[in-house]
Amino acid sequence: MTIVHVMKMTGVAGAEKHLLLLAAGLRARSLQAHVVMLVEPGNPVQAFRDAAAAEGIPTHALVIQADADPTLLPRLRRTLRMMRPCVVHTHLLHADVYGIPAARLAGVPVVVTSRHNDNAFRRRGGFRQLNRALWAGVDAGIAISESVRRFAVEIEGAPPAKMRTIPYGIALERLQPADLAALRDSVRAELEAAPDELLVGMACRLVEQKGVQYGIRAFTSLRDRFAAARLVIAGDGPLRAALEAEARACGVANRVRFLGWRDDVPRLLAGFDVLLMPSLWEGFGLVILEAMSRRVPVIASRVSAIPEIVADGETGLLVPPRDADALAAALALLLGDYVLRRHMGLLAEDRLETHFSAERMVSQTVALYKELLQRRSKTL
């Protein structure tokens, strides 16, 4: 069985990491998974190609000249006709707009789309109409959370019968205590953290959605109470300069470190005592799973899919969005209680294994493909 995934890419973030893991899992089950990358001129997204090559995943790049590129549809249709897949699986808006009609024109038996976020722009009238039309061309839709599934049905007009919820998963890596301690020491040495220093971490794109400014403000309010604490922010984006200015204005620039973009976030998380995720909305939040794998408790906003991942009061703490005071109160609770942090971290690792393993995610996706192909064969 040949499966072709289509996605527009500009870098390697949550959706791209998910696709790499899914495609690798499909190939491990002897399915021929390929990725067609829609890339902008001058940006071949080499990091994704290299990561895919390391997993044995074939990639095929098609340049998309602009959001509206009239040449892309026929080029993608020709590519799919040559590849002759049983299933085309699209991810994100550009891949939907071009990939769904291209797959139908190429005669692909089954077309699946994934919804990775509850993006605010999808609420606009024009996009709602576009998505309603696109849903008519797919056999099934995968939502990465129940929150995203509801959004797709209520806002985009997705037929409920077509929707399946298959949460993100990550590869399980139950490290022995000594190995995790060694990894933690390595990261903290790199960050020049003293043994008694508390590291509060954030790992995200520096964009409005992530609410990083609320994390800085919450940390600021605790600077005197927790003198041995530092805020470490891994990520980059258009708001970096403004957030650095905010840290200076709050008087904590000497205790807030901006690391820039990192491609080793799962490793980096092992050095943190707490992960902050004050997002304003979030389709899923893959970094939460990565923190769970390192036994790091999470303080996050009670929005979108996050309550489906973080068990409030058990594996982390949830607070209202845009509420720096509530964020600070939760942070004070965890920073002041090592035993609670450790207990939550252990429960988080257990929850990861039972609910969010890559094995579970891939198995459910394969089962859906087979169900749709079987249904298709009965109609021919």
C-alpha positions in Angstrom: 0.0 0.0 0.0 1.4 3.4 -1.0 0.5 6.4 1.1 1.4 9.9 0.0 1.4 12.7 2.5 1.2 16.3 1.3 2.2 19.3 3.4 3.4 22.9 2.8 6.5 23.5 4.9 8.7 26.4 5.9 10.5 24.7 8.8 10.2 21.8 11.2 7.8 22.4 14.0 5.0 20.3 15.6 3.0 19.3 12.5 6.2 18.4 10.7 7.6 16.3 13.6 4.2 14.5 13.7 4.4 13.7 10.0 8.0 12.4 10.3 6.9 10.1 13.2 3.8 8.9 11.4 5.5 8.3 8.0 8.3 6.3 9.8 5.7 4.3 11.7 3.9 3.5 8.4 7.1 2.3 6.8 7.9 0.2 9.8 4.6 -1.6 9.0 5.7 -2.2 5.4 3.6 0.5 4.0 5.2 2.7 1.3 4.9 6.2 2.9 6.1 9.2 0.8 6.0 12.9 1.6 5.3 15.6 -1.0 6.6 18.8 0.3 5.2 22.1 -0.9 8.1 24.5 -0.4 8.6 28.2 -1.0 11.2 29.5 -3.5 14.6 29.5 -1.9 13.6 27.5 1.1 14.0 23.8 0.5 13.4 22.9 4.2 16.6 20.8 4.2 16.2 20.0 7.9 13.0 18.1 7.1 14.6 16.3 4.1 17.5 15.3 6.2 15.3 14.0 9.0 13.2 12.1 6.5 16.2 10.6 4.8 17.5 9.4 8.2 14.2 7.5 8.6 14.2 6.1 5.0 11.2 8.3 4.1 11.2 9.4 0.4 10.5 13.1 -0.1 9.4 15.0 -3.3 9.5 18.8 -3.4 7.2 21.0 -5.4 7.7 24.7 -5.3 4.6 26.8 -4.4 5.2 30.3 -5.8 2.5 32.0 -3.8 -0.7 31.2 -1.8 -2.5 31.3 -5.1 -0.4 29.3 -7.6 -2.4 28.2 -10.6 0.5 26.0 -11.8 0.6 23.9 -8.6 -2.6 21.9 -9.1 -1.6 20.4 -12.5 1.9 19.7 -11.3 0.7 18.0 -8.2 -1.8 16.0 -10.1 0.9 14.8 -12.5 3.1 13.8 -9.5 0.3 11.8 -7.9 -0.5 10.1 -11.1 3.1 8.9 -11.4 3.2 7.8 -7.8 -0.1 5.9 -8.0 -0.9 6.0 -4.2 -3.8 4.2 -2.6 -4.2 7.0 -0.1 -3.4 10.7 -0.3 -3.3 12.3 3.2 -3.1 16.1 3.3 -2.0 18.3 6.2 -2.6 22.0 6.7 -4.4 24.5 4.5 -2.3 24.7 1.4 -2.1 21.0 1.1 -5.8 20.8 1.4 -6.5 23.4 -1.2 -4.2 21.9 -3.8 -3.8 18.3 -2.6 -7.5 17.3 -2.3 -8.6 18.3 -5.8 -5.2 17.0 -7.3 -5.8 13.6 -5.7 -9.3 13.4 -7.0 -8.2 14.4 -10.5 -5.4 11.8 -10.4 -7.9 9.1 -9.5 -6.6 8.3 -6.0 -9.0 5.9 -4.3 -9.0 7.4 -0.8 -8.3 11.0 0.4 -7.8 11.9 4.0 -7.1 15.2 5.6 -5.7 16.0 9.1 -6.6 19.0 11.2 -3.7 20.1 13.4 -5.1 23.3 14.9 -8.1 25.4 15.6 -6.6 28.4 13.8 -8.5 31.7 14.3 -8.4 32.5 10.5 -10.6 29.4 9.8 -13.5 31.2 11.4 -13.6 33.9 8.7 -16.4 33.7 6.2 -14.3 33.0 3.1 -12.3 30.3 4.8 -15.4 28.6 6.2 -16.9 28.4 2.7 -13.6 27.1 1.3 -13.3 24.4 3.9 -16.9 23.3 3.5 -16.2 22.7 -0.2 -13.0 20.9 0.6 -14.7 18.5 3.1 -16.9 17.3 0.2 -13.8 16.0 -1.5 -12.4 13.8 1.3 -13.3 10.4 2.6 -12.3 11.1 6.2 -10.8 13.7 8.5 -8.4 13.1 11.3 -8.5 15.6 14.2 -5.5 15.5 16.6 -7.7 16.3 19.6 -11.4 16.3 20.5 -11.2 20.1 20.7 -10.0 20.3 17.1 -12.7 17.7 16.0 -15.4 19.9 17.5 -13.9 23.0 15.8 -13.9 21.2 12.4 -17.5 20.2 12.7 -18.9 23.4 14.2 -16.8 26.0 12.4 -15.7 24.3 9.1 -18.8 22.3 8.5 -17.0 18.9 8.5 -19.5 16.1 8.4 -19.4 14.4 11.9 -19.4 11.0 10.3 -16.2 11.7 8.5 -14.3 12.8 11.6 -11.9 10.6 13.7 -9.9 11.8 16.6 -6.4 10.4 16.7 -4.2 12.2 19.1 -0.5 13.0 18.5 1.9 10.5 19.9 5.6 10.3 20.5 8.1 7.4 20.6 8.3 6.1 24.2 11.7 6.3 25.8 11.5 5.3 29.4 14.9 6.4 30.7 16.3 4.8 33.8 16.6 7.3 36.7 20.4 7.4 36.3 20.2 8.1 32.6 17.7 10.8 33.1 19.8 12.4 35.8 22.8 12.3 33.6 20.9 14.0 30.8 19.6 16.6 33.1 23.1 17.3 34.4 24.4 17.6 30.8 21.7 20.1 29.8 22.1 22.2 33.0 25.8 22.3 32.6 25.3 23.6 29.0 22.9 26.3 30.4 25.4 27.1 33.2 22.8 26.4 35.9 23.9 26.0 39.4 22.9 22.9 41.3 20.3 24.8 43.4 19.0 26.9 40.5 15.4 26.3 39.4 14.9 26.4 35.6 11.5 27.4 34.3 11.4 26.6 30.6 9.3 27.6 27.6 9.8 26.0 24.2 7.7 27.4 21.3 7.6 29.7 18.4 7.7 33.3 19.5 4.3 34.3 18.2 1.1 35.7 19.7 -0.6 32.3 20.0 2.0 31.1 22.5 1.3 33.8 25.1 5.0 34.1 26.1 4.6 37.6 27.5 2.3 36.2 30.2 5.1 33.7 31.2 7.6 36.5 31.5 5.2 38.6 33.6 4.4 35.6 35.9 8.1 34.9 36.4 8.7 38.6 37.1 6.2 38.6 40.0 8.1 35.7 41.6 11.7 37.1 41.2 12.1 38.0 44.8 10.5 35.0 46.3 12.5 32.6 44.2 15.9 34.2 43.9 17.5 31.0 42.5 15.2 30.7 39.6 15.7 31.5 35.9 13.5 31.5 32.9 14.8 29.8 29.8 13.0 30.4 26.5 13.8 28.2 23.5 12.4 29.3 20.2 12.3 32.1 17.7 9.8 34.1 15.8 8.6 37.6 14.9 8.0 38.6 18.5 11.5 37.8 19.8 12.6 41.5 19.9 9.4 42.6 21.6 9.7 39.8 24.2 13.3 40.6 24.9 12.2 44.3 25.4 9.5 43.1 27.8 12.0 41.2 29.9 14.1 44.3 30.1 11.1 46.5 31.0 10.2 44.0 33.8 13.7 44.2 35.2 14.4 40.5 34.7 16.6 40.5 31.6 19.5 39.1 33.6 17.4 36.1 34.6 15.6 35.4 31.3 17.7 33.6 28.6 16.5 33.5 25.0 18.2 30.4 23.4 16.8 31.0 19.9 15.6 28.1 17.7 16.6 24.6 19.0 16.3 21.3 17.2 17.0 19.3 20.4 13.9 20.3 22.5 13.2 16.8 23.9 16.8 16.8 25.3 16.6 20.4 26.5 13.4 19.7 28.5 15.3 17.3 30.7 17.1 20.2 32.3 13.9 22.1 33.2 12.1 21.9 36.6 8.8 23.2 35.1 7.5 23.8 31.6 5.3 26.8 31.0 2.8 26.8 28.1 0.5 29.8 28.4 -0.9 29.5 25.0 -4.0 31.4 23.9 -5.1 28.5 21.7 -3.5 25.2 20.8 -4.5 22.4 18.5 -2.5 20.0 20.6 0.9 21.0 22.0 3.5 18.3 21.1 6.0 19.9 23.5 3.7 18.8 26.4 4.2 15.2 25.4 8.0 15.8 25.1 8.0 17.2 28.7 6.0 14.3 29.9 8.6 11.9 28.5 11.2 13.8 30.6 9.0 13.7 33.8 8.7 17.5 33.8 5.4 18.9 35.1 3.6 21.4 32.9 1.8 24.6 33.8 -0.5 25.5 30.8 -3.5 27.5 29.8 -6.9 25.8 30.0 -7.6 26.2 26.3 -8.4 24.1 23.3 -6.8 20.6 23.5 -4.5 21.2 26.4 -7.0 19.9 29.1 -7.1 16.6 27.1 -3.4 16.2 27.6 -2.6 17.7 31.0 -4.5 16.1 33.9 -5.0 19.1 36.1 -3.7 18.6 39.6 -2.1 15.3 38.6 0.4 15.7 35.8 0.5 19.5 35.8 -1.6 22.6 36.5 -4.0 24.4 34.3 -4.8 28.1 34.5 -7.0 30.6 32.6 -5.4 32.1 29.4 -4.0 35.6 29.6 -3.9 35.4 33.4 -0.3 36.1 34.6 -1.4 36.1 38.2 -2.9 32.6 38.0 0.2 31.5 36.1 2.4 32.9 38.9 0.4 31.2 41.6 0.7 27.8 39.9 4.4 28.4 39.3 5.0 29.4 42.9 3.3 26.1 44.0 5.5 23.9 41.9 8.8 25.8 42.4 8.3 25.6 46.1 7.6 21.9 46.3 10.2 19.4 44.9 8.2 16.4 45.9 5.1 17.6 44.1 7.1 18.3 41.0 8.6 14.8 41.0 5.2 13.1 41.7 3.5 15.0 38.8 6.4 14.2 36.5 6.1 10.4 37.2 2.4 10.5 36.7 2.9 12.4 33.4 5.2 9.7 32.1 2.6 7.0 32.9 -0.1 9.1 31.2 2.1 9.4 28.1 2.5 5.7 27.8 -1.2 4.9 28.1 -2.7 7.7 26.0 -0.1 9.2 23.7 2.3 6.6 22.3 3.4 6.7 18.7 2.5 3.1 18.4 -1.1 3.9 19.3 -1.2 6.8 16.9 0.1 4.9 13.9 -2.0 1.8 14.5 -5.2 3.9 14.6 -4.2 5.7 11.4 -3.4 2.5 9.6 -6.8 1.0 10.7 -8.6 4.1 9.3 -6.8 3.8 5.9 -7.7 0.1 5.7 -11.3 0.7 6.6 -11.6 3.4 4.0 -10.0 1.3 1.3 -12.2 -1.6 2.1 -15.3 0.6 1.9 -14.1 2.0 -1.4 -13.6 -1.5 -2.9 -17.2 -2.4 -2.0 -18.5 0.5 -4.1 -16.5 -0.3 -7.2 
